Amino acid sequence: MNGLSRLESREYQNVIVNRIKELASKNNSVVLELDCGMGKRVLSYRLVTEVFGDKKIVFFLQTHSSLQETVYYLTNEYGGVNGLNVIKSGLDKNYRKYLLENNRVILTLPTVFLNTIRAFPELAGMFEIAIINEVDEIIRRFTHRNVLCVPWNRLIPSLTNAMFIGMSGTLRDDHLVLDESQLQLRKELSTIREFIPNSALITIEEFIDTDLRDYIKYSEVHILPVKDSRTAEIILKLTALIDKTKEEIMHTVREFSPQDFQKLQQNFFQQLPFLPIETELVEKFNRLLLLRKYVYSMPANTYRNYLMRYGFEKNELQELPPISGKEIIVIKMAKKHNKTAVLCSFLSTVNSLTKQLEKENIRTFQVTGKIKNKNTIINNFKESQEQSALILSPVGERDIDIPQTDLLIVYDLVNSPKTVYQKMKRSRGGKVALLFYENTPERGKVKQVVSEIAVRYPWSLIFTNNNESARKI
C-alpha cells in the first residue's frame, strides 16, 4: 500500500473503500457520490493501490487540467503508484499502444483512449477496472436520441471486461430526453446506472453518520439584492416583451394544435423546442431571453450595445449607469476582503471587473478559457500577499479548488441547481455571496435555484437572511 501511511485515516473513506471491496467481490460496478472537498483524489489513490492494487486500470479524467492535477497528486503527494503512466493526444499511436500494454495504471482523456483502441481494438479487453472521474459528464443534459455524450457512447461498450467505478461530486440533477413518443425528464443517476452495466450506488447518505461532518467545510451563503433602478427598469421592459411573445406563441399553438397547447401549458420551456411553431416567433422569444441574460450578467457598457441592436432607442438607454449595480457591489465587497473570487458568465464581465478592481489597487488575476497557464495564475493568487481578486469565466473555473478565498461571489446564476452548488463549493467553505437585481424576475430565479439546492445538498450550506448578509458582507 504505497504511501498510505502519509494519508490521514478517515472513517467515512474507510466505509467507502470497504463498500467498494464488497461490491467488487460480487462483480458489481459502482457509482459513487462524493461531494466537493471529501477527498476524491485520496480515494482514487486508495483504489489504484489498495483496492485494485493487482488489477489493470484505466482512469478517465474529463479535462487536461484535471488529468495533470490527478497525475501530480498520485505520483508526488501520496507516495506514487507502481506501473502508472499517461497517454495524451499528440503521442505516436504505436507508442500509446506500448504504454497501454506495459503499464498497470493508465491515466487518460476519454477521446484519446478511444482513438487508441480504434487503432488497436484488442487492447480494450486488457483492462479489468475503468475509473471515470466526474461520471455525470458522460450524460447529455438535453438530447433527442443519443443519451451519452461522445465518445462515451462508444467507449463504455468497448470495455467489455472492465468493472466500472464512476465518481461524481453530486448525482442529483435531471436531464431531458426526447424519445420516439415524448419528452422525458429523467434523473441523471438513473441514466448513469442504465449505461454502466451491473452498477450499484453509494450515496452520501450511506456515510453521513460517520466522521464526515468533522471534515465538511460549511459554506455560509449570503443572498444579496442589488439596487440599480435603471438596470431594473430595462430588465422589466425586456420581461414585458418576453411575456408578450410567450402569449403570441401560446395563441398560435392553441389555434393550430390544441393537443400541443396542453403540453405547452404544462411545461413551456421544455416543450417549446419540439412543437411546430413559426420559427421567427421562437427566435424572437429566445433572443429576448438572451438579452435579459446579458443585462443580468454583463457590464452596462456591453449590454447597452446589444439592446440598441435589438431596437431600444438611445434616449431609453442614456441614463444607464457607466458601471452596473452588480459591479459596484463586487468592488465594495472586494475592498473589505483580503482575497475575493468572482465567478462570471461572460468574458466582458471578467474584463470589466478586472479593470475596475485594478483601479482600486486590488491585485487582479484573470482565468478564462483563453488562458493556457491557468494553474500558474491560480497558484499566484493563492500565494499573493496583497489584497487580491481572482476573476473567472465558466470555462476558467472548471476543476479548481480555491480554499484560500475569503469571499466567493457568484455574479449571476444559471438555472441548474447542481451547477450553482458546484460554483459555491469552489472555495471549499467560507463566505459565498449570490447577487441578484432587486425588484426584477432575477429574484424569483435565485429563490427557486436556492430552494432546490437547500433540499438536494443539505449537508454543507448555511443560508443567511438579507439583513444579516448586508451587515456581515
N, C-alpha and C positions, 0 to 999 in steps of 0.2 A: 504494500500500500504506500507508494511513493509519496512522501511529503504530507501524509495525513496528520502527522504529529504537529505540523505547523497550523493546522486548521482548528479553529475553536469548535468544540463539540456542542451542538445544539440539539435539544430533544426533538424539535419538530423536523429537522433534517434527517435525524436517525429514523423517525417514524416513516418519512417518505422513502428513504433508502430501503428499509425493511419491507415496506409495502411493494415496492418495485421488484425486489428479490422474490417475494411471494408470487406476484403475478407472472414474472418471468419463468418461474418454475412450472407454471401452468400453460406456458407458451402464449400468454396474453400480451398484446401490445398495450401501451399506456398513454393516456392523455392526462397531463399534469397541469394543474393551475397553480402557479407560484407567482405571487404578486411582486411588484417593484420593491427592491431592497431586501428580498427574502433569500437571496443567495443562489441565483441560478448558476452562476459561474462555479461556486463551490460544489453544488450538486453535480454539475457537468463533470467536474474533476473526479468526484467520487464514482460517478457512473463509469467513466472510461478506465479507472484504475482499480476500484474496489468491487463494484457490482459486476462489471463485464470485463475484468482485467485480462481474461484469456480469449476474448472474442474479437473478431474483425469488425471494425466500426467505421461507418461514415457519418460524419457530423455536419449537418447543413446549417449554415448561417445565412440570413436573408440579405445582408448588405456587406460591402467591403469593409466599412469601419467596424462592424460587429465581428467580422472574421478576424481582422487584425487584433482587436482587443481580446478576443477569446484565445487566440494563439498566444498572445503575450501572457495572459493570466495562467493558462495551463502549463506553459513552459517555464515561466520565470517566478511567478508568485507562489505557486503551490508545490513546487518540488519537481516538476517535469513529468512527462509521460513517455514511457518507453515505446518506441516504434511509432511516434507521431510525425506526420508530415502534412503539407498543404498543397493542394493543386489549385492553381489560379489560371485565369484566362491569359493567353499570350505564351504559355508554355507549349513546346512541341508535343503533339499528341502521343508520340511514341514514348516521350519522357513521362508524360502523365500516366500512360499505361504502366511504365516501370514503377512509378511511385505507388500506384494502386496495388500492384502485385507484391511489392516488397515492404509495405508498411502496414502495421496493425490498425492504426487510427488515422483516418484521413479527414481533415477539415477542408470544407469547400463551399462554394456557392452552388445552388441547385442547377443553374443553367450550364455551368462549367462541367459539372459531373455528368449531366445528361448528354452533352456534346461528346464527352469522352466515351461513354458506354454505347453511344450510337456507332462510334467507330469500332469499338471492341465490345460487342454485346455480351460475350461470355464473362466479362468482369463483374457484371451486376450481381450474378449469383454467388459471388465470393463473400458478400457482406452478410453478417449474421445480425447486426444491430444497426438501425438507422435512427439517429437522433435529429429531431427537427426543432431548432430554436424558433420562437415566435410562430408556433404552428397555426395560429389564427390567420396568418398572412397567406396561407395556401388557398383561402376561400375568396371567391369574388363577392364583393359587397352587393352588387346588383348585376344580375345576369339573365339572359334569355334562355340559355341552354346549358353551356359548359359551366358547372358549378365550381370546379377547381381552376385556379389560376395556372397559366403557363409558367413553368414547364411541369408543374406537379401533376397535371392530368396524364402525363406520360411517364413521369419519374416514379411515382408510387407503384404503379402496376409492374414496373420493370424490376423492382427489388423483391423478387419472388421468395427469397429465402430469409428475408430480414424481419426481425421483430422491431416495431417502431416505438420510439419514445418521443412524443410530441409535447413540448413545453411552451407555455404562454403565461404572460402576466395576468391576463384576465380572459375568461371564456364566457362572457355573459351578454354578448351583443346579438343582434339579429342581422339577417341579410335577406334580400329579396330574390326570389327565383321565379321566372315565368316558365311554366311547363306547357304541355300541349293544351291544357284546359283552362288554367287560371294562374293568376299571380299569387305566390305564396310568400308569407312572412315566416322565415324559418330561423330556429335557434342555431347559431354557428356551432355550438357544441354538438348538436345532433348531426349536423352535416359532417363535421370532422370525424366523428365516430363511425359514420356511414362509410367514409372513404379510407379510413385507416382500419384495415381488417382486424377483427377479433380484438378490439380495443376495450380496455377498462378505464374507468375515470377515477382520478384522485383530485378532489377539490380542496380548497382552503378549509372548508367546514370539517374535514377529517382530522386536521391537526390544529384547529383554532384553540383547543383547550390544553395544548401543551405549553411550552415556554415561549410560544410565538410572540405573545404580547410583550415579552421582555425585550424583544428586538424590533418591534414595529416602531417606526418613527412617525408620529402623528403629524398631519398637515392641518394647520389652523387656517381655514378658508374664510376669507372676507369677501362678501358680495357688495361691490361698491357702485352706487349710481353716480353717473357723471352728468353734471348740469351744464348744458350747452343749448340754449333755447333756439339759436339759429339752425344748428345742425338738426335738432329735434324737429324743427318746422319742415326742413327738407325731407326728413325721413317720413313724416306724416303725410306729406304730399305724394311721395312715392307709394306709400301704403294705400292711399286712396285710389291711385291709378292701378295698383295690383288688385285691389278688391273689385274695382270696376271691370277689369279684364277677366278676372275669375268669373264674374257673373255673366259676362258675354260667352265665355266657354261653356258654362253650365246651361245657358239658354240654348246654345247651338246643339249641344248633345241631347238635351231634353226634347228638342224638336225633331231630331232625326233618329235618335236611338234611345228610347225610354229605358231599355234594359241597361245600357251603358251608363245612363244618368244615375241609376240606383247605385252602381258601383262607384261612380264619381262622388256621390253623396257620402258614401261610407268612408272612403279614403281618397281624397282628391289627389294628393301628391304622388301616391303610389300608383294610382290607376292612369293618371294623365298620359304618361309616355306610350300607353298601349291602345289608346282609343282613337277612332277615326275623326280627328278634329282638324279644322283648317290650319295649315302649317304656320301661316303668318300670325295667327292669333296666339298660338302656342309660343312661337318665337318672341312675340311681344311680351308675353307673360314672363318667360324665362329671363328676358333682357331686363325687365323691371326688377325681378328678384335679385339679379346680379348687381344692378345699380344700387339697390338698397344695401346689399352686402358691402359694396365699395364704400358707402357712406359710414356704415358701422365700423369698417376696418381700415380705411385708408386715411392719410393726412388730407386736410381740407384742400390744399393746393393741387392735389392729384384728382380727387373725385369731382372737383369743380369742372374739369375738362370733360369728363365722361357725361356729366349732366348737361353740359352745353351741346354736346354732340347728339344727345337724345332729344333735345328740344326746349330745355329750360332757357328762359330769357336771361340776358346779362343782369338786368335790374333785379331779378329774383335772387341772384347769387352775389350781388355786390356787398351785402352785409355779412357774408360768411367770414368767420374769423380766420386770420392767416395761419393760426395754429388751432387744431381741433381741441375740444374739451378733453378727449382721452389723452392726447399728447401732453396737455398741461398737467393733468393729474399724474402721469407717469414721471414727468420731470420733478414734480413736487415730492413724490414718494422716493424717487431715487436719491434726492438730496438728503433724505433723512436716514438712509441706509448705507452701510459700507459697500455691500455687494448686492446688486439687483440683476435679475434676469428677466427679460421681456420676451414673450412668445407672440409672434405676429403672423398674420395670414399672407401678407403681401410684401414684396421687396421694397416697394415705395415707402411703406411704413418703417421698415428696418432702416432705410437710408435717412428718412426724415428724423426719426428718433435719434439716430447716431449723431446727426448734425446738432440737434437741439441739446443733447446731453453734453456734447463736447464744448458747446458754448458755456455750459455751467461748470466747466473744468472737471467733469467726470470722465475718467479714462474709459473709453468705449471699445468693446470687442464685438465684431460682427461675424456671424456664422450663417451662411446660406448654402444653397445647393451649388453655387458657383465657386465656393471656397474649397481649395484642394487640401490645404493644411489645417483641416478642421480640428484635429486633436491637439495640435500645437497651440492654436488660438485659445481653445478651451482651457488647456493647462496654464497658459499665460494669465488668463482671467482668474483661475483658481489660486495662482501663486502671487497675484498682484497685491502689493502693499498699499496701493492708493484706493481712493473711493472709485469704484468701477461699476460698469454695467455691461452685461452680455445680451446682445440683441439677436434673436434667432428667427429664421423663417421656418415653415413646416418641414422642409427637407433638411434644413440645418439642425433641427432639434432631435432628429431620429437617433436612437441608440446612444443617448448621452445621460450621464448622471452628474448633477452639479450640487452636491450637498453643501458646498461652501457658500451657497447663496443665502443671504439674509431675507430676501423677499423675492418671490417669483410672481410676475404679473402676467395673467392671460389677457391679452389686449382685446380679443374678440373671440366669441365662441362659435364652434361648429355644432351641428345638430346631433352628433354622435356622442352619447354619454361616455362610452369607453374611451374615445379619443381625448375628450376633455379630461377624464380621470387620469389618463396616461400623461397628459401635459402637466397636470397638477402635481404628479409624483416625480417629476424630473428632479426636483430639489431634495427628494427623499426626506421630507418633513419640513418643519418651519412654517413661515407665513406665506400664504398664497392669496393674491387679490384677483378677483374676476370683475372685469369692468363692463358696464352697460350704460347706454344713454337713457337717462331718466325721462319718463313720460313718452316712451316710444315702445313699439312691439318688441324691441330687444329685451325688455324687462321680462315679458312672458316667455321668451325663448330661454333666457337664463334660468327662470324659475322651473321650467319643465325639465331642462337638462340636469340641473342640480338636484331636483327631486328624484329623478331616476338614479343618479349617482349615489345619493344617500341610501337608497333601497338596495342597490346592487353591490355596493362596496362599503359596508358599514364599519369595517374594522380599523380604518386608519385615517379618518377625516373628522375634524371638529368644525362645525359651521357656526359662525357668529352672526349676530344681527347687525343691521346697517349702522345704527347709532354707535354701537360698541366699536365697529370697524373703523368708523370715521375718527374716533378718538385714538385708537391704537395704531393706525397706519398714517 
